[in-house]
């Protein structure tokens, strides 16, 4: 049997993907770019994916969580908590066990389009729940790195301007980590944000969304896998109004960040630690960014509007620690 592809999804190897080689075309859109081969040390959690055409039974009760085309049932109160995953295709699904930290997924490659869409959501849910079991958070957010090295989340709903803001700042020389998903990990000296690199999702002149490789954008800023988190920015698109950056309260920022972690309460034993991590994430500084047409594809103008970030990039000695 051909050995599977092994990839570490986070830099320290804590979560690993084991993928049957024949399924790489099906999973390719989800797999973050520039991942290295798995390290020799055993992973704390593993997501394995195999090809199978057998139909799977669906639970009859309401799911705990839905993401895209996938439903998840978290089975609480058992000796070993588990999650049942099911996609739209009858053969798409799997089981995730928190002890020992392993997700076993399957899709039928013969149903290429359905299998790819199902697997994208199943991998996201599996990674999010396994990371949460380690006290980490997978967040639906872009992330950029300011000239001083501080990482900033760009969090918001689809079409809120995350990718456009990320690409515009990278065009101005800022670094970037991701335009869609990041992993937050608590450290003694703060929070580490790690980006999952994929093509940018940008709206063209006609409003049609398309995937664009970073190399095609001519970005001046380079990709970084990790950075120390400085704070969070919540963009919204408002073409008729001028671009404006305003601070938001920690409570408001936390509520907005929780919205971008829809799997937070799916596994209740892990929720308090993840919620505490998100609380730390917004403590360094949080802003609402109204994006007007005056800064659309105007890197210098957008950077000028972000001047208020300087107030929190270098905290005063009286500032509360993370």
C-alpha positions in Angstrom: 0.0 0.0 0.0 1.3 3.5 -0.9 2.2 5.5 2.1 -0.1 8.5 2.8 0.9 12.1 2.5 1.8 13.4 6.0 1.6 17.2 6.6 1.9 19.1 9.9 -0.9 21.7 9.9 0.7 23.8 12.6 4.4 24.7 12.9 5.0 22.7 16.1 3.5 19.5 14.6 0.7 19.3 17.1 -2.0 18.5 14.5 -1.1 16.3 11.5 -3.0 15.5 8.2 -2.6 11.9 6.8 -4.0 11.9 3.3 -4.3 9.0 0.9 -2.3 10.1 -2.1 -5.1 9.5 -4.6 -7.2 12.1 -2.7 -4.8 15.0 -3.0 -6.7 16.5 -6.0 -9.9 16.3 -3.9 -8.3 17.9 -0.8 -5.9 20.3 -2.5 -8.1 23.4 -2.3 -8.3 23.1 1.5 -4.6 22.2 2.2 -2.7 25.2 3.3 0.3 26.0 1.1 3.9 25.9 2.1 3.4 23.2 4.7 6.5 21.1 5.4 6.6 17.3 5.6 5.7 15.9 9.0 8.3 16.0 11.6 9.6 12.8 13.3 7.9 13.5 16.6 4.4 12.0 17.1 1.6 14.5 16.6 -0.8 15.2 19.5 -3.8 14.9 17.0 -4.2 13.4 13.6 -6.7 13.8 10.8 -6.7 10.9 8.4 -8.6 10.8 5.1 -9.2 7.7 3.0 -11.1 6.9 -0.2 -14.3 4.9 0.3 -17.6 4.6 -1.6 -19.7 2.9 1.1 -22.8 4.9 2.1 -22.9 6.1 5.7 -25.9 6.3 7.9 -26.9 9.8 9.2 -28.0 10.4 12.8 -31.7 11.2 13.1 -31.4 13.9 15.7 -30.5 17.6 15.1 -26.8 18.2 14.5 -24.7 20.1 17.1 -23.0 22.2 14.4 -23.3 22.8 10.6 -20.6 24.3 8.4 -21.3 24.6 4.7 -22.5 21.2 3.5 -21.4 19.3 6.6 -23.2 18.5 9.8 -21.6 17.4 13.0 -23.1 15.6 16.0 -21.1 15.9 19.2 -21.8 13.0 21.5 -21.4 14.2 25.0 -21.6 12.2 28.2 -19.8 9.2 26.9 -16.6 7.7 28.3 -14.8 9.0 25.3 -16.4 12.0 23.6 -16.8 11.7 19.9 -18.1 13.7 16.9 -19.9 12.2 14.0 -19.5 14.1 10.7 -21.6 13.7 7.6 -21.5 15.5 4.2 -24.1 15.9 1.4 -22.7 12.9 -0.5 -23.8 9.6 1.0 -20.2 8.4 1.3 -18.8 11.6 2.8 -18.3 11.4 6.6 -16.2 10.3 9.5 -15.8 10.1 13.3 -13.6 12.3 15.5 -12.4 11.1 18.9 -11.0 13.6 21.3 -9.2 10.8 23.2 -6.7 10.0 21.6 -7.2 13.0 19.4 -8.0 11.5 16.0 -10.4 12.2 13.1 -11.0 9.5 10.5 -12.7 10.8 7.4 -13.7 9.3 4.1 -14.9 10.6 0.7 -15.6 9.0 -2.6 -13.2 10.5 -5.3 -15.6 9.3 -8.0 -17.9 12.1 -6.9 -15.2 14.7 -7.3 -17.2 17.9 -6.9 -19.3 16.7 -4.0 -16.4 15.0 -2.3 -14.2 18.1 -2.5 -16.9 20.4 -1.1 -17.7 18.0 1.7 -14.1 17.4 2.5 -13.3 21.1 2.7 -15.9 21.6 5.5 -15.1 18.3 7.3 -11.4 19.2 7.4 -12.2 22.6 8.8 -14.5 21.3 11.5 -12.1 18.5 12.4 -9.1 20.8 12.6 -11.0 23.4 14.6 -12.2 20.9 17.2 -8.9 19.1 17.6 -7.1 22.5 18.0 -9.7 23.5 20.6 -9.0 20.4 22.5 -5.4 21.7 22.8 -6.5 25.1 24.0 -6.0 26.7 20.5 -8.4 28.6 18.3 -9.0 28.3 14.6 -10.5 31.6 13.5 -12.1 32.7 10.2 -9.9 35.7 9.7 -7.1 37.1 7.6 -3.9 38.4 9.2 -1.3 40.9 8.4 2.0 41.8 9.9 2.7 45.5 10.6 6.2 47.0 9.9 7.1 46.6 13.6 6.4 42.8 13.5 3.0 42.8 15.3 0.3 40.6 13.8 -3.2 41.9 13.3 -6.3 39.8 12.7 -8.7 41.0 10.0 -11.9 39.3 11.1 -15.4 39.4 9.7 -18.1 37.7 7.7 -17.7 36.7 4.0 -17.3 39.8 1.8 -16.5 42.1 4.7 -13.2 43.2 3.1 -10.8 40.9 4.8 -9.0 39.7 1.7 -9.0 43.1 0.0 -7.5 44.7 3.1 -4.9 42.0 3.5 -3.9 42.3 -0.2 -3.8 46.1 -0.1 -1.7 46.3 3.0 0.7 43.6 1.6 1.0 45.8 -1.5 2.1 48.6 0.8 4.9 46.4 2.2 3.2 44.8 5.2 3.7 41.1 5.8 0.7 38.7 5.5 -0.1 35.4 7.1 -3.4 34.4 5.6 -6.5 35.8 3.9 -9.0 33.3 5.4 -8.0 31.1 8.4 -5.6 31.5 11.2 -4.7 29.5 14.3 -4.2 31.3 17.7 -2.0 29.7 20.3 -1.4 31.1 23.8 2.2 31.7 24.8 3.8 33.0 28.0 4.7 36.3 26.3 1.4 36.7 24.4 -0.5 35.0 21.6 1.0 33.5 18.5 -1.0 33.8 15.3 -0.2 31.3 12.6 -1.6 31.7 9.0 -2.9 29.0 6.7 -1.8 30.3 3.3 -4.2 29.8 0.4 -4.9 31.9 -2.7 -6.6 35.3 -2.1 -10.3 35.5 -2.6 -10.9 38.8 -4.2 -13.9 40.5 -5.9 -13.2 41.7 -9.5 -14.5 44.8 -11.2 -17.8 43.1 -11.9 -18.2 41.8 -8.3 -17.5 38.2 -9.2 -15.3 36.5 -6.6 -12.2 34.7 -7.8 -9.1 33.0 -6.4 -5.9 34.8 -7.0 -2.4 33.5 -6.2 -0.3 35.8 -4.1 2.4 35.7 -6.8 -0.1 37.3 -9.3 -0.7 40.3 -7.0 2.9 41.6 -7.0 2.8 42.0 -3.2 5.7 44.0 -1.7 5.2 42.4 1.7 6.3 38.8 2.2 4.4 35.8 3.7 5.1 34.9 7.3 3.9 31.7 8.9 3.7 33.1 12.4 3.7 36.4 14.3 3.0 37.7 17.7 -0.5 39.0 17.9 -1.0 42.7 18.5 -4.8 43.0 18.1 -7.8 42.7 15.9 -9.3 44.8 13.1 -12.9 44.2 12.0 -13.4 45.5 8.4 -16.8 46.3 6.7 -17.3 47.5 3.2 -19.1 50.9 2.8 -18.2 52.3 -0.7 -20.2 55.5 -0.3 -18.5 56.6 2.9 -14.9 57.5 3.6 -12.6 55.0 5.1 -12.6 55.3 8.9 -10.8 53.4 11.7 -12.4 53.6 15.2 -11.6 51.7 18.4 -14.1 49.2 19.7 -14.5 48.0 23.3 -13.0 44.7 24.3 -16.5 43.2 24.9 -17.6 44.3 21.4 -14.5 42.9 19.8 -14.8 39.6 21.7 -18.4 39.2 20.4 -17.3 39.8 16.9 -14.4 37.3 17.2 -16.6 34.6 18.7 -18.8 35.0 15.6 -15.9 33.9 13.5 -15.3 30.8 15.6 -18.7 29.1 15.1 -17.4 25.8 16.5 -16.5 27.4 19.8 -19.3 25.8 21.9 -19.6 22.5 20.0 -17.4 20.8 22.5 -18.3 22.4 25.9 -15.3 21.1 27.9 -12.9 22.9 25.7 -14.9 26.1 25.3 -13.7 28.0 28.4 -10.0 27.8 27.4 -10.7 28.9 23.9 -12.9 31.7 25.1 -10.1 32.9 27.4 -7.7 32.8 24.5 -10.0 35.0 22.4 -10.4 37.4 25.3 -6.6 37.8 25.4 -6.6 38.2 21.6 -8.6 41.5 21.8 -7.0 42.9 24.9 -4.0 44.3 23.0 -6.3 46.5 20.9 -9.3 46.3 18.7 -10.7 48.5 15.9 -13.6 48.7 13.5 -12.4 49.6 9.9 -15.0 51.1 7.6 -13.7 50.6 4.1 -14.8 53.3 1.6 -14.0 53.5 -2.1 -11.4 56.2 -1.3 -8.9 53.5 -0.2 -9.9 50.7 -2.6 -6.6 49.4 -4.1 -4.9 52.5 -2.7 -2.2 51.1 -0.3 -0.7 54.4 0.8 -4.2 55.9 1.7 -5.2 52.8 3.6 -1.9 52.7 5.6 -2.4 56.4 6.4 -5.9 55.6 7.8 -4.3 53.0 10.0 -2.1 55.5 11.8 -4.2 55.1 15.0 -2.7 51.6 15.4 0.5 53.2 16.5 -1.2 54.0 19.8 -1.4 50.2 20.6 1.6 48.8 18.7 3.9 50.1 21.4 1.9 49.8 24.7 2.8 52.2 27.5 4.2 50.7 30.7 0.8 51.2 32.3 -0.9 49.0 29.7 -2.4 45.7 31.1 -0.5 42.6 30.0 -1.9 40.0 27.7 
